[in-house]
Amino acid sequence: MNVFDILGPVMIGPSSSHTAGAARIGKTAALLLGEPVVKADILFHGSFAKTFKGHGSDKAIVGGILKYDPWDPGIRTSLETAGKLGIVIDIHTGIIENAHPNTALVTLTGADGKILSVQGSSIGGGNIEITRINDMEVYFTGQKTTLIVMHQDVPGIIANVTNLVAAGYANICSFRLNRQEKGGIAIMIIETDSDIDPSLVSQIRELSYVYNTILLKLG
């Protein structure tokens, strides 16, 4: 346990789990979408569902969708800001099977019609776990610099991506590959010990069979 775990994160709101964590889940979903949000469907599960109004989880997760950090004062008025921007917000509660008590399922629609669903859990101290993207099980926390590469599952694609990461002098400390079926859509989760030059993201995006690449560095 470190000082961050004891004192909690710098944040707006009364609860590191219900506000800081919620903001980070929302921000992660927005970064993964990669285009302006026009609609957000938010399903709160468990204790999120019971306390989201009192603890400001609704304001926090929408603030995250607006890409605010947990300490941004704009979180207090995020619902109003989203309305002014024309973003349709639909918040409801429900049950997500086998999910952590503080879990939200965020489904975003982008300005170009892209739809992305992200399931994330707030596990305490403002820390989060992302466990599903669309219908695919994944796992990452955002605590380290994280490359998320969406691609077609073909021979050689992992080597092509990791060779570029190595050429950029980034040391991989964790690697996960998730896929629904052989030859289908797959997601690489690459965590590194150091920062990654944003130009590396552009290089990876230009590779054949890569659909999108996101560099995730949460505040």
TORKOL-4160 file (C-alpha; in steps of 0.2 Angstrom, whole numbers, padded with zeros to 4 digits, m for minus):
219
<pt num="1" X="0000" Y="0000" Z="0000"/>
<pt num="2" X="0007" Y="0017" Z="m0005"/>
<pt num="3" X="0002" Y="0035" Z="0000"/>
<pt num="4" X="m0010" Y="0036" Z="m0015"/>
<pt num="5" X="m0020" Y="0021" Z="m0008"/>
<pt num="6" X="m0021" Y="0028" Z="0009"/>
<pt num="7" X="m0025" Y="0047" Z="0005"/>
<pt num="8" X="m0034" Y="0044" Z="m0011"/>
<pt num="9" X="m0032" Y="0054" Z="m0027"/>
<pt num="10" X="m0034" Y="0072" Z="m0030"/>
<pt num="11" X="m0052" Y="0074" Z="m0036"/>
<pt num="12" X="m0069" Y="0082" Z="m0037"/>
<pt num="13" X="m0082" Y="0073" Z="m0026"/>
<pt num="14" X="m0084" Y="0064" Z="m0010"/>
<pt num="15" X="m0079" Y="0046" Z="m0015"/>
<pt num="16" X="m0063" Y="0040" Z="m0024"/>
<pt num="17" X="m0073" Y="0024" Z="m0029"/>
<pt num="18" X="m0089" Y="0033" Z="m0035"/>
<pt num="19" X="m0082" Y="0049" Z="m0042"/>
<pt num="20" X="m0063" Y="0048" Z="m0047"/>
<pt num="21" X="m0065" Y="0030" Z="m0053"/>
<pt num="22" X="m0081" Y="0034" Z="m0062"/>
<pt num="23" X="m0073" Y="0049" Z="m0071"/>
<pt num="24" X="m0058" Y="0038" Z="m0076"/>
<pt num="25" X="m0070" Y="0025" Z="m0084"/>
<pt num="26" X="m0079" Y="0038" Z="m0094"/>
<pt num="27" X="m0063" Y="0046" Z="m0100"/>
<pt num="28" X="m0056" Y="0029" Z="m0105"/>
<pt num="29" X="m0072" Y="0025" Z="m0115"/>
<pt num="30" X="m0071" Y="0042" Z="m0124"/>
<pt num="31" X="m0052" Y="0040" Z="m0128"/>
<pt num="32" X="m0056" Y="0023" Z="m0135"/>
<pt num="33" X="m0070" Y="0029" Z="m0146"/>
<pt num="34" X="m0058" Y="0042" Z="m0154"/>
<pt num="35" X="m0071" Y="0054" Z="m0161"/>
<pt num="36" X="m0083" Y="0067" Z="m0154"/>
<pt num="37" X="m0097" Y="0059" Z="m0143"/>
<pt num="38" X="m0115" Y="0063" Z="m0148"/>
<pt num="39" X="m0123" Y="0050" Z="m0137"/>
<pt num="40" X="m0119" Y="0041" Z="m0121"/>
<pt num="41" X="m0129" Y="0027" Z="m0114"/>
<pt num="42" X="m0123" Y="0023" Z="m0096"/>
<pt num="43" X="m0128" Y="0008" Z="m0086"/>
<pt num="44" X="m0124" Y="0008" Z="m0067"/>
<pt num="45" X="m0123" Y="m0009" Z="m0058"/>
<pt num="46" X="m0122" Y="m0013" Z="m0040"/>
<pt num="47" X="m0117" Y="0001" Z="m0028"/>
<pt num="48" X="m0115" Y="0013" Z="m0042"/>
<pt num="49" X="m0133" Y="0010" Z="m0046"/>
<pt num="50" X="m0139" Y="0013" Z="m0028"/>
<pt num="51" X="m0128" Y="0029" Z="m0025"/>
<pt num="52" X="m0124" Y="0037" Z="m0041"/>
<pt num="53" X="m0134" Y="0052" Z="m0038"/>
<pt num="54" X="m0129" Y="0055" Z="m0020"/>
<pt num="55" X="m0111" Y="0052" Z="m0024"/>
<pt num="56" X="m0110" Y="0062" Z="m0040"/>
<pt num="57" X="m0105" Y="0046" Z="m0051"/>
<pt num="58" X="m0117" Y="0053" Z="m0065"/>
<pt num="59" X="m0108" Y="0069" Z="m0065"/>
<pt num="60" X="m0091" Y="0061" Z="m0064"/>
<pt num="61" X="m0093" Y="0048" Z="m0078"/>
<pt num="62" X="m0101" Y="0061" Z="m0090"/>
<pt num="63" X="m0086" Y="0073" Z="m0085"/>
<pt num="64" X="m0074" Y="0058" Z="m0090"/>
<pt num="65" X="m0084" Y="0056" Z="m0106"/>
<pt num="66" X="m0080" Y="0075" Z="m0109"/>
<pt num="67" X="m0062" Y="0070" Z="m0106"/>
<pt num="68" X="m0061" Y="0079" Z="m0089"/>
<pt num="69" X="m0048" Y="0073" Z="m0076"/>
<pt num="70" X="m0055" Y="0068" Z="m0059"/>
<pt num="71" X="m0049" Y="0084" Z="m0051"/>
<pt num="72" X="m0057" Y="0095" Z="m0065"/>
<pt num="73" X="m0070" Y="0107" Z="m0058"/>
<pt num="74" X="m0080" Y="0105" Z="m0074"/>
<pt num="75" X="m0086" Y="0089" Z="m0067"/>
<pt num="76" X="m0098" Y="0098" Z="m0056"/>
<pt num="77" X="m0107" Y="0105" Z="m0071"/>
<pt num="78" X="m0104" Y="0091" Z="m0083"/>
<pt num="79" X="m0122" Y="0086" Z="m0086"/>
<pt num="80" X="m0126" Y="0104" Z="m0091"/>
<pt num="81" X="m0110" Y="0105" Z="m0102"/>
<pt num="82" X="m0115" Y="0089" Z="m0111"/>
<pt num="83" X="m0132" Y="0096" Z="m0114"/>
<pt num="84" X="m0125" Y="0112" Z="m0121"/>
<pt num="85" X="m0114" Y="0102" Z="m0133"/>
<pt num="86" X="m0129" Y="0093" Z="m0139"/>
<pt num="87" X="m0123" Y="0076" Z="m0132"/>
<pt num="88" X="m0138" Y="0065" Z="m0128"/>
<pt num="89" X="m0135" Y="0057" Z="m0110"/>
<pt num="90" X="m0146" Y="0042" Z="m0105"/>
<pt num="91" X="m0142" Y="0035" Z="m0087"/>
<pt num="92" X="m0150" Y="0020" Z="m0080"/>
<pt num="93" X="m0147" Y="0005" Z="m0068"/>
<pt num="94" X="m0147" Y="m0013" Z="m0071"/>
<pt num="95" X="m0138" Y="m0029" Z="m0067"/>
<pt num="96" X="m0122" Y="m0035" Z="m0075"/>
<pt num="97" X="m0118" Y="m0053" Z="m0072"/>
<pt num="98" X="m0103" Y="m0058" Z="m0062"/>
<pt num="99" X="m0097" Y="m0039" Z="m0061"/>
<pt num="100" X="m0088" Y="m0030" Z="m0048"/>
<pt num="101" X="m0101" Y="m0020" Z="m0037"/>
<pt num="102" X="m0094" Y="m0003" Z="m0044"/>
<pt num="103" X="m0096" Y="m0007" Z="m0062"/>
<pt num="104" X="m0103" Y="0004" Z="m0077"/>
<pt num="105" X="m0106" Y="m0001" Z="m0095"/>
<pt num="106" X="m0104" Y="0014" Z="m0106"/>
<pt num="107" X="m0110" Y="0014" Z="m0124"/>
<pt num="108" X="m0104" Y="0029" Z="m0134"/>
<pt num="109" X="m0110" Y="0034" Z="m0151"/>
<pt num="110" X="m0098" Y="0045" Z="m0161"/>
<pt num="111" X="m0101" Y="0060" Z="m0173"/>
<pt num="112" X="m0096" Y="0048" Z="m0188"/>
<pt num="113" X="m0108" Y="0034" Z="m0182"/>
<pt num="114" X="m0095" Y="0023" Z="m0173"/>
<pt num="115" X="m0102" Y="0014" Z="m0158"/>
<pt num="116" X="m0091" Y="0008" Z="m0144"/>
<pt num="117" X="m0096" Y="m0001" Z="m0127"/>
<pt num="118" X="m0084" Y="m0001" Z="m0113"/>
<pt num="119" X="m0087" Y="m0010" Z="m0096"/>
<pt num="120" X="m0076" Y="m0004" Z="m0082"/>
<pt num="121" X="m0075" Y="m0006" Z="m0063"/>
<pt num="122" X="m0070" Y="0006" Z="m0050"/>
<pt num="123" X="m0059" Y="m0004" Z="m0037"/>
<pt num="124" X="m0055" Y="0009" Z="m0024"/>
<pt num="125" X="m0043" Y="0024" Z="m0022"/>
<pt num="126" X="m0049" Y="0030" Z="m0039"/>
<pt num="127" X="m0041" Y="0015" Z="m0048"/>
<pt num="128" X="m0051" Y="0006" Z="m0062"/>
<pt num="129" X="m0051" Y="m0010" Z="m0072"/>
<pt num="130" X="m0058" Y="m0011" Z="m0089"/>
<pt num="131" X="m0064" Y="m0028" Z="m0092"/>
<pt num="132" X="m0074" Y="m0028" Z="m0109"/>
<pt num="133" X="m0073" Y="m0018" Z="m0125"/>
<pt num="134" X="m0089" Y="m0021" Z="m0136"/>
<pt num="135" X="m0092" Y="m0040" Z="m0134"/>
<pt num="136" X="m0073" Y="m0044" Z="m0131"/>
<pt num="137" X="m0066" Y="m0048" Z="m0114"/>
<pt num="138" X="m0050" Y="m0037" Z="m0110"/>
<pt num="139" X="m0041" Y="m0032" Z="m0095"/>
<pt num="140" X="m0031" Y="m0016" Z="m0091"/>
<pt num="141" X="m0030" Y="m0003" Z="m0078"/>
<pt num="142" X="m0023" Y="0013" Z="m0086"/>
<pt num="143" X="m0011" Y="0015" Z="m0072"/>
<pt num="144" X="0004" Y="0012" Z="m0084"/>
<pt num="145" X="0006" Y="0019" Z="m0102"/>
<pt num="146" X="m0005" Y="0008" Z="m0112"/>
<pt num="147" X="m0006" Y="0005" Z="m0131"/>
<pt num="148" X="m0022" Y="m0003" Z="m0137"/>
<pt num="149" X="m0022" Y="m0010" Z="m0154"/>
<pt num="150" X="m0037" Y="m0015" Z="m0163"/>
<pt num="151" X="m0033" Y="m0026" Z="m0178"/>
<pt num="152" X="m0037" Y="m0042" Z="m0188"/>
<pt num="153" X="m0030" Y="m0058" Z="m0181"/>
<pt num="154" X="m0017" Y="m0062" Z="m0195"/>
<pt num="155" X="0000" Y="m0070" Z="m0194"/>
<pt num="156" X="0014" Y="m0058" Z="m0191"/>
<pt num="157" X="0004" Y="m0043" Z="m0184"/>
<pt num="158" X="0010" Y="m0045" Z="m0166"/>
<pt num="159" X="0028" Y="m0045" Z="m0172"/>
<pt num="160" X="0025" Y="m0030" Z="m0183"/>
<pt num="161" X="0018" Y="m0020" Z="m0168"/>
<pt num="162" X="0030" Y="m0025" Z="m0155"/>
<pt num="163" X="0045" Y="m0022" Z="m0167"/>
<pt num="164" X="0039" Y="m0004" Z="m0168"/>
<pt num="165" X="0037" Y="m0002" Z="m0150"/>
<pt num="166" X="0055" Y="m0009" Z="m0147"/>
<pt num="167" X="0062" Y="0003" Z="m0161"/>
<pt num="168" X="0054" Y="0017" Z="m0151"/>
<pt num="169" X="0064" Y="0012" Z="m0135"/>
<pt num="170" X="0049" Y="0007" Z="m0125"/>
<pt num="171" X="0050" Y="m0008" Z="m0114"/>
<pt num="172" X="0035" Y="m0019" Z="m0113"/>
<pt num="173" X="0030" Y="m0024" Z="m0096"/>
<pt num="174" X="0014" Y="m0033" Z="m0100"/>
<pt num="175" X="0006" Y="m0039" Z="m0116"/>
<pt num="176" X="m0011" Y="m0047" Z="m0118"/>
<pt num="177" X="m0020" Y="m0052" Z="m0134"/>
<pt num="178" X="m0039" Y="m0055" Z="m0134"/>
<pt num="179" X="m0049" Y="m0061" Z="m0149"/>
<pt num="180" X="m0066" Y="m0068" Z="m0152"/>
<pt num="181" X="m0060" Y="m0081" Z="m0165"/>
<pt num="182" X="m0045" Y="m0085" Z="m0176"/>
<pt num="183" X="m0044" Y="m0073" Z="m0190"/>
<pt num="184" X="m0057" Y="m0061" Z="m0183"/>
<pt num="185" X="m0055" Y="m0045" Z="m0174"/>
<pt num="186" X="m0042" Y="m0045" Z="m0160"/>
<pt num="187" X="m0036" Y="m0032" Z="m0147"/>
<pt num="188" X="m0018" Y="m0030" Z="m0141"/>
<pt num="189" X="m0016" Y="m0023" Z="m0124"/>
<pt num="190" X="0003" Y="m0017" Z="m0122"/>
<pt num="191" X="0008" Y="m0009" Z="m0106"/>
<pt num="192" X="0026" Y="m0001" Z="m0105"/>
<pt num="193" X="0037" Y="0005" Z="m0091"/>
<pt num="194" X="0040" Y="0022" Z="m0099"/>
<pt num="195" X="0031" Y="0035" Z="m0110"/>
<pt num="196" X="0028" Y="0032" Z="m0128"/>
<pt num="197" X="0031" Y="0045" Z="m0142"/>
<pt num="198" X="0014" Y="0049" Z="m0150"/>
<pt num="199" X="0022" Y="0047" Z="m0167"/>
<pt num="200" X="0023" Y="0028" Z="m0163"/>
<pt num="201" X="0004" Y="0028" Z="m0163"/>
<pt num="202" X="0003" Y="0035" Z="m0181"/>
<pt num="203" X="0016" Y="0022" Z="m0187"/>
<pt num="204" X="0006" Y="0007" Z="m0179"/>
<pt num="205" X="m0010" Y="0014" Z="m0187"/>
<pt num="206" X="m0002" Y="0013" Z="m0204"/>
<pt num="207" X="0002" Y="m0005" Z="m0203"/>
<pt num="208" X="m0009" Y="m0017" Z="m0213"/>
<pt num="209" X="m0023" Y="m0025" Z="m0204"/>
<pt num="210" X="m0023" Y="m0012" Z="m0190"/>
<pt num="211" X="m0040" Y="m0004" Z="m0188"/>
<pt num="212" X="m0036" Y="0008" Z="m0174"/>
<pt num="213" X="m0023" Y="0012" Z="m0161"/>
<pt num="214" X="m0025" Y="0022" Z="m0145"/>
<pt num="215" X="m0012" Y="0028" Z="m0133"/>
<pt num="216" X="m0020" Y="0028" Z="m0115"/>
<pt num="217" X="m0012" Y="0039" Z="m0101"/>
<pt num="218" X="m0025" Y="0042" Z="m0088"/>
<pt num="219" X="m0024" Y="0057" Z="m0076"/>
